[in-house]
Amino acid sequence: QVQLVESGGGLVQPGGSMRHSCAASEITGNIHTMGWYLQAPGKQHELVATIRTGGTASYGDSVKCRFTISNDNAQNTVYLQMNSLKPENTAVYYCNVRYYPPRMTDDWGQGTQVTVSS
């Protein structure tokens, strides 16, 4: 199982910024994407941002133009720069890595709490 080490999270005021990182280790296959998802209680994961190893990024509609994801393939690490944060961005953010073979597999970090409040 892939090990994911997350950093970031905490309390920030509305309009502020925050940076997350997530490093993957113990990988035996090829990474397809890394990124972050939210998960509200009782609901499925919701996309925040993911990035392919080639650099193509995808964003959830609510964070486009405010969040930027980047990667360092040599370190198997991704970064999420969160700007213009809003109270509705308050959530637990889970790092995700999707890799193969033999089949596409998802592993998840333990999650980091982000609270946007004055």
Secondary structure as UniProt FT lines:
FT   STRAND          3..7
FT   STRAND          10..12
FT   TURN            14..15
FT   STRAND          18..25
FT   STRAND          30..38
FT   TURN            41..42
FT   STRAND          46..52
FT   TURN            53..54
FT   STRAND          57..59
FT   TURN            61..66
FT   STRAND          67..72
FT   HELIX           73..75
FT   STRAND          77..82
FT   HELIX           87..89
FT   STRAND          91..100
FT   STRAND          105..108
FT   STRAND          112..116
//
